[in-house]
Amino acid sequence: MRIMVLGAGGFIGRQIMAELLCAGHDVIGVARSRSSGAATAFDQADLRILDLAKATDPAAWIGHLGGVACIVNAVGVLRGADMFAVHVDMPKALYQAARQAGVKHIVLISAISARSDVTTDYSVSKLAGEQVLRESGLTWTILRPSLVYGEGSYGGTSLLRAMAALPFVVPLPGHGAFAFTPIHVDDLARCVRQACGKEEFHDRTLEPVGPETLSLRELLTRYRAWLGFCAAPFLRIPMPVMRLLGRLGDVAGHGPIATNSLVQMVAGNAGDSAGFAQTVGFSPRSLGDAMLAHPAQVQDRWHARLFFLAPAIRAVLVLLWLVSAWLGLFHGGGSAQAVVAGLGLPREWAVALQIGSSVLDIGVAGTVLFDRRARWSTLLQLMVVAGYTLVIGLALPRLWLDPLGPLVKNLPILLLIAVHGVVGDQR
């Protein structure tokens, strides 16, 4: 069967791609960019690159649907201005094109919190996206999974691992009794494969869940033990404080905690384990069995402990460039004159150097702040720091031997920038 998978570069989408390819299906993967890794990971698939937030006209999809019998929509945006475009407008256009192209079946990965009593823009848009599918005139299956985990992690599971891996104490939001019925991503992908084109799943809404319901406290305890860290006491964080942290994450745009993720956590993520297993004909594995089958490796511990460090490094780098700009603009006149003199340039150039370098520093700070994937900002920072080091080192070579190490300190800064370039992109 020819199947199109939207979100082929995502945590869930990649596993669905693997499951369908292993089952012998002809798969078209749709991803936002080639940097998602889907192109190299699934060279057996036909990868299409589309900006889904802009693919809101049926004409954008007609050319991609030839021979497609089923579409799996595994796209999800937890926050950002593109949420309704991706969850509602784009699918509406896709379904119109699919109906014209003769596509038989749509499988939508929604969320267990897509309910009318959950008022986040994420849940509202997911629920609206479900309604668009139901009204599309196509045969559909809607899957509302609980917390999805796996050997890798993204989003909520990454946050849980990071909280469990903190030294000395484990932060516990509120009372810690929020319930989850987590499902392994492999079992969710298996459910998707079974649903594709199967009449018994047509026009049904299912809640893929694992075999056990666990509290947030239990999840954190299990993840800490799985990571191999000694038991640590819980530190209860009042929900007003968590909501404040969520708001700060909203403002930052890419912090580890956001309002939506907090509301999703407390909304209720438990489901009917026995009912789901009976419907799909197999029993998903438990979290304990999954952890036993795949013991944590050093890379898992690195990821867990770097999760909170990545945004902290970004914040420190932004602060570094802003402070550098402020010091250069208001206190850097003498240093600029010394550099100009050391290079044998006219004294009049000192003011231009002072102002220009400060403006450049502000521009670099803005690039670091808004480059969510830490790609262009990393290259820019490396170039600017290396350039500053080279120019100042040539003009004032004695600074290499200065006891305070004003130039030598640039070497660890370069390494810090490089580290952020690696860990800053958490997709």
C-alpha positions in Angstrom: 0.0 0.0 0.0 1.2 3.5 -0.8 1.1 5.5 2.4 2.0 9.1 3.1 3.3 10.1 6.6 3.2 13.7 7.7 5.7 14.5 10.4 8.2 12.0 9.1 11.1 13.7 10.9 9.4 13.8 14.3 9.8 11.4 17.3 6.5 9.6 16.6 6.6 10.0 12.8 10.0 8.5 12.4 8.9 5.3 14.2 5.8 5.1 12.1 8.0 5.4 9.0 10.1 2.5 10.2 7.2 0.4 11.1 5.5 0.9 7.7 8.7 0.3 5.7 9.5 -2.9 7.6 6.0 -4.1 6.8 6.7 -3.6 3.1 4.6 -0.6 2.4 5.5 2.1 -0.2 6.0 5.2 2.0 6.1 8.9 1.2 7.5 10.9 4.1 6.7 14.6 4.5 9.1 16.6 6.6 9.7 20.3 7.2 13.4 20.1 6.2 16.1 17.7 5.3 17.8 18.6 8.6 15.3 16.3 10.3 17.3 13.4 9.3 14.4 11.5 7.6 16.1 11.6 4.2 19.2 9.7 5.4 17.4 7.5 7.9 14.8 6.3 5.4 16.5 6.1 2.0 13.9 3.5 1.0 11.1 6.1 1.3 10.2 9.0 -1.0 10.8 12.1 1.1 9.0 15.4 0.3 10.0 18.7 1.9 7.1 21.0 2.7 6.5 23.9 4.9 3.2 22.6 6.4 2.2 25.9 8.0 2.1 27.4 4.4 0.6 24.3 2.7 -3.0 25.5 3.3 -4.2 25.3 -0.3 -5.3 22.0 -1.9 -3.1 22.8 -4.9 0.0 22.4 -2.7 -0.9 18.8 -2.2 -2.4 17.5 -5.4 1.0 16.7 -7.0 2.1 14.6 -4.0 -0.9 12.3 -3.7 -0.6 10.1 -6.8 -1.4 6.5 -5.9 -1.6 7.2 -2.2 -4.2 5.0 -0.5 -3.8 6.2 3.1 -2.4 9.3 4.9 -1.0 9.2 8.4 -1.0 12.7 9.9 1.5 12.6 12.8 2.2 16.4 12.8 2.0 18.2 16.1 3.0 21.7 17.3 2.9 22.3 21.1 3.3 26.0 20.9 3.9 28.8 18.3 2.0 31.0 15.9 1.7 28.2 13.3 -0.3 25.9 15.6 -3.8 26.4 14.0 -2.3 26.5 10.5 -0.6 23.1 11.1 -3.4 21.4 13.0 -6.5 22.9 11.2 -5.8 24.8 8.0 -3.2 22.6 6.5 -5.2 19.3 7.1 -8.3 20.9 5.7 -6.5 21.6 2.4 -4.9 18.2 2.5 -8.2 16.4 2.9 -9.8 18.3 0.1 -6.9 17.3 -2.2 -7.0 13.7 -0.9 -10.7 13.4 -1.7 -9.9 14.6 -5.3 -7.0 12.2 -5.6 -9.0 9.2 -4.4 -7.2 8.6 -1.1 -9.2 6.1 0.9 -8.3 6.5 4.5 -6.8 9.1 6.9 -5.1 8.2 10.3 -4.7 11.2 12.6 -2.4 11.2 15.6 -4.2 13.6 18.0 -3.8 13.8 21.8 -5.6 12.3 24.8 -6.2 15.8 26.1 -8.0 16.9 22.9 -11.2 17.6 24.8 -13.6 20.5 25.2 -12.7 20.9 28.9 -9.0 21.6 28.1 -8.7 25.1 26.9 -5.1 25.4 25.7 -4.6 26.5 22.1 -2.9 23.1 21.6 -5.9 21.1 22.7 -8.4 23.5 21.0 -6.6 23.3 17.7 -6.2 19.5 18.0 -9.9 19.1 18.6 -10.7 21.4 15.7 -8.4 19.4 13.5 -10.3 16.2 14.5 -13.6 17.9 13.5 -12.1 18.9 10.1 -11.3 15.3 9.5 -14.7 14.0 10.5 -16.3 16.5 8.2 -13.9 15.8 5.3 -16.0 13.1 3.6 -13.1 10.7 3.9 -12.8 7.5 5.9 -10.9 8.3 9.1 -9.3 6.9 12.2 -8.3 9.2 15.1 -5.7 8.1 17.6 -5.4 10.0 20.9 -2.3 8.6 22.6 -1.4 9.2 26.2 2.3 10.0 27.0 4.5 8.5 24.3 7.9 7.3 25.3 10.7 5.3 23.7 14.4 4.7 23.7 14.8 8.2 22.3 12.8 11.0 23.7 11.2 14.3 22.8 9.0 16.8 24.4 7.3 15.5 27.5 9.4 12.4 28.0 12.6 14.5 27.6 11.3 16.8 30.3 10.5 13.9 32.7 14.0 12.4 32.2 15.6 15.8 32.8 13.6 16.3 36.0 14.5 12.8 37.2 18.2 13.4 36.5 18.7 16.6 38.5 21.3 16.3 41.3 20.4 16.2 45.0 16.6 16.6 44.6 13.9 15.8 42.1 11.4 18.6 41.4 7.8 17.5 41.8 5.1 19.8 40.3 2.2 20.2 42.7 1.1 17.1 44.5 2.6 14.8 41.8 -0.5 12.6 41.5 -1.2 13.6 37.9 -2.0 10.3 36.1 -0.5 8.9 32.8 -1.0 5.6 31.0 2.2 5.8 28.9 2.6 3.9 25.6 5.8 2.9 24.0 6.3 4.6 20.6 6.8 1.2 18.9 3.4 0.0 20.1 1.8 3.3 18.9 3.5 2.8 15.5 2.2 -0.8 15.4 -1.3 0.4 16.1 -1.0 2.9 13.2 0.2 0.2 10.8 -2.7 -2.0 11.8 -5.2 0.8 11.3 -4.0 1.8 7.8 -6.7 0.7 5.4 -8.4 -1.7 7.8 -12.2 -1.5 7.9 -12.5 -2.4 11.6 -10.7 0.8 12.4 -12.7 3.0 10.1 -14.5 6.1 11.6 -13.3 5.3 15.1 -11.6 7.3 17.8 -9.1 5.3 19.9 -7.0 6.1 22.9 -3.6 4.2 22.5 -2.4 3.6 26.0 -0.1 1.2 27.8 -1.0 -1.5 30.4 -0.5 0.6 33.5 -1.5 4.0 34.9 1.2 5.8 36.8 1.4 9.0 38.7 3.9 11.7 37.9 5.8 10.9 41.1 6.0 7.2 40.0 7.2 8.1 36.6 10.0 10.3 37.9 11.0 7.6 40.4 11.2 5.0 37.6 13.1 7.2 35.2 15.7 8.2 37.9 16.3 4.5 38.7 16.5 3.6 35.0 19.1 6.3 34.4 21.2 4.8 37.2 21.1 7.7 39.6 20.8 7.2 43.4 17.4 7.9 44.9 16.9 11.6 45.8 14.1 13.3 47.8 11.3 15.1 46.0 11.1 18.9 46.2 7.5 19.9 45.7 7.1 22.9 43.4 3.8 24.8 44.0 1.7 25.0 40.8 1.7 28.8 40.9 5.5 28.7 40.6 5.2 26.1 37.8 2.8 28.3 35.9 5.2 31.3 36.3 8.0 29.1 34.9 5.7 28.1 32.1 5.0 31.8 31.3 8.7 32.5 31.2 9.1 29.6 28.8 6.3 31.0 26.6 8.1 34.3 26.4 11.4 32.7 25.6 9.7 30.7 22.9 11.8 27.6 23.3 12.3 27.1 27.0 12.1 23.6 28.6 8.7 24.3 30.2 5.7 26.0 28.7 2.2 26.8 29.8 0.7 24.3 27.3 2.8 21.4 28.5 1.8 22.1 32.1 -1.9 22.3 31.3 -1.6 19.1 29.3 0.1 17.4 32.3 -2.7 18.2 34.7 -5.5 17.7 32.3 -5.6 13.9 32.7 -3.6 11.5 30.5 -5.0 8.2 31.7 -6.9 5.8 29.5 -8.5 2.4 29.3 -5.7 -0.1 28.9 -7.8 -3.3 28.7 -10.2 -1.7 26.2 -7.4 -0.5 23.9 -5.6 -3.9 24.0 -8.8 -5.7 23.1 -9.5 -3.3 20.2 -6.1 -3.6 18.6 -5.5 -7.3 19.4 -2.2 -7.0 21.2 -1.0 -5.9 24.6 1.4 -2.9 24.6 4.5 -3.4 26.8 4.7 -1.8 30.2 7.1 0.9 31.1 9.0 -1.5 33.3 9.4 -4.1 30.6 10.5 -1.4 28.1 13.1 -0.2 30.6 14.3 -3.7 31.3 14.7 -4.4 27.6 16.7 -1.3 26.9 18.9 -0.3 29.9 19.9 3.3 30.0 23.3 4.1 28.4 25.7 7.0 29.0 24.1 8.9 26.1 20.7 8.8 27.9 22.3 10.2 31.0 24.0 12.9 29.0 20.8 13.9 27.3 18.8 14.0 30.5 21.4 16.2 32.2 22.0 18.4 29.2 18.2 19.1 28.7 18.1 22.0 31.2 21.7 23.1 30.5 20.9 23.7 26.8 18.6 26.7 27.4 20.9 27.9 30.2 23.8 28.0 27.8 21.7 29.9 25.3 20.7 32.4 28.0 24.4 32.8 29.1 25.5 33.4 25.6 22.9 36.0 24.9 23.9 37.7 28.2 27.6 37.5 27.2 27.0 39.3 23.9 24.7 42.0 25.4 27.1 42.7 28.2 30.0 42.8 25.7 28.0 45.3 23.6 27.2 47.5 26.7 30.8 47.5 27.9 32.2 48.2 24.5 29.7 51.1 23.8 30.1 52.9 27.1 33.5 51.8 28.4 35.4 50.6 25.4 36.9 53.8 24.0 40.4 53.3 25.4 40.5 49.7 24.2 39.3 50.6 20.7 42.1 53.3 20.5 44.7 50.7 21.7 43.6 48.2 19.0 43.6 50.8 16.2 47.1 52.0 17.3 48.4 48.4 17.5 47.2 47.8 13.9 48.7 51.1 12.7 45.4 52.5 11.6 44.3 56.2 11.9 43.0 57.2 15.3 39.7 58.4 13.8 38.8 54.7 13.2 38.6 54.0 16.9 35.1 55.4 17.3 33.8 53.4 14.3 35.4 50.3 15.7 33.9 50.9 19.2 30.4 51.5 17.9 30.5 48.9 15.1 31.7 46.1 17.4 29.0 46.9 19.9 26.3 46.9 17.2 27.6 43.6 15.9 27.5 42.1 19.4 23.8 43.1 19.8 23.1 41.5 16.4 24.8 38.3 17.5 22.8 38.3 20.7 19.6 38.6 18.7 20.6 35.8 16.4 21.3 33.5 19.3 18.0 34.3 21.0 15.9 33.7 17.9 17.7 30.9 16.2 15.8 28.0 17.6 17.9 25.3 15.9 21.2 26.9 17.0 22.6 26.6 13.4 23.3 30.0 11.9 23.9 31.6 15.3 26.6 29.0 16.1 28.5 29.7 12.9 28.2 33.4 13.4 29.4 33.3 17.0 32.4 31.2 16.1 33.3 33.5 13.3 33.0 36.7 15.4 34.8 35.3 18.4 37.6 34.0 16.2 37.8 37.3 14.4 37.9 39.3 17.6 40.6 37.0 18.9 42.7 37.2 15.8 42.4 41.0 15.4 43.0 41.8 19.1 45.8 39.2 19.3 47.6 40.9 16.4 47.1 44.4 17.7 47.9 43.7 21.3 49.9 40.4 21.5 50.8 41.1 25.1 47.2 40.2 26.1 48.0 36.6 25.4 50.3 36.7 28.5 47.9 38.8 30.6 47.3 37.0 34.0 43.6 37.5 33.7 43.6 35.8 30.3 41.3 38.1 28.3 42.2 36.3 25.0 42.9 32.8 26.4 39.4 32.8 27.8 38.1 33.0 24.3 39.1 29.3 23.8 36.6 27.8 26.3 34.0 30.3 25.0 34.5 28.9 21.5 34.0 25.4 22.9 30.9 26.5 24.8 29.5 27.9 21.6 30.3 24.7 19.8 28.6 22.6 22.5 25.5 24.8 22.2 25.5 24.3 18.5 25.2 20.5 19.2 22.7 20.5 22.0 20.7 23.6 21.2 18.6 21.9 18.6 16.3 19.5 20.5 14.3 18.3 17.6 
